[in-house]
Amino acid sequence: MEHLDAELLGLMALGETPGTEADAHHLATCPECAATLRGFRRVTDIATLDPAGIVLEQPSARTWTAIHQALGLSPALAADPLAGPDPMATPGSQADQPAAPPAEVETPSTPDDGKVAAPIPLRPSAKDRRRPRLWMATAAAGIVLGTAAGWTAAGVLGQRGTPSPGPARSGPVARVLAETPLTPLAAHTGSGEAQMEQLPDGTRQLTIHLSAEQTSGYREVWVATSDLSGMVGLGVLANDTGSFTIPTGIDLAQYPVVDISNQAYNGNPAHSDDSVARGKLSPKA
């Protein structure tokens, strides 16, 4: 299957429409491209978040007390710095010192006529506030398109199984469904393991760990029937470790065998009949 170009997906994450009707149809039917687009959009949403709409909650005095105790600070720092001067502080202590002027107001100097000018607000105008958002939008475009370019380069090198990026967060985690050791076959020494997981979004992902081995061609990852009469290629294993999305229509009960083949650079996509390592997935309880 010919996937959408990562640069096109990056532009779509920034609001562009699909290039052609064929691109739109592919996106609607390809879970891997749809997952990549979701990852790009998460990057865009985070990078263009308007800080003016975020309301910060002031911590309670107990928060500073816990910090003070945990760090073993001196008694002179016992007062909550956000609560103002401590009325019980002794003269000369840090809590008794005058508070610094607020950060958002600049105290003007007194002109020669003796009149004090009004404080000059440092909060930006509505026009100025739009500039950071424009800058963040530009930065988001750079991040998304830069990531797209990196993934495109990875695709050129053969890493078709690179998972979609996403921000680290707590919550649902991947669940291991099956695994198997990979045993070297005749004339080969590479061994390792294969593990199939179900991601929080329902996608099934096969992760391969295989020790480096000198081969005459490139290493292709396959799932196959038990008698090897049917095989489905998942992608190229360019390094010792790689992750590959299992297509939705593949029933691993019918394709339980994981096979790594040595493929010649001859343009023939069929299995070469030269298997480097193989194993049969066993379901996890």
Salt bridges, closest charged atoms under 4 A:
GLU32 OE1 - HIS3 NE2 3.43
ASP50 OD2 - ARG133 NH1 3.61
ASP128 OD1 - ARG131 NH1 3.17
GLU179 OE2 - LYS284 NZ 3.28
ASP201 OD2 - ARG38 NH2 3.45
GLU213 OE2 - HIS188 ND1 2.49
GLU220 OE2 - ARG160 NH2 3.35
ASP259 OD1 - HIS271 NE2 2.85
ASP259 OD2 - ARG278 NE 2.85
ASP274 OD1 - HIS188 NE2 2.89
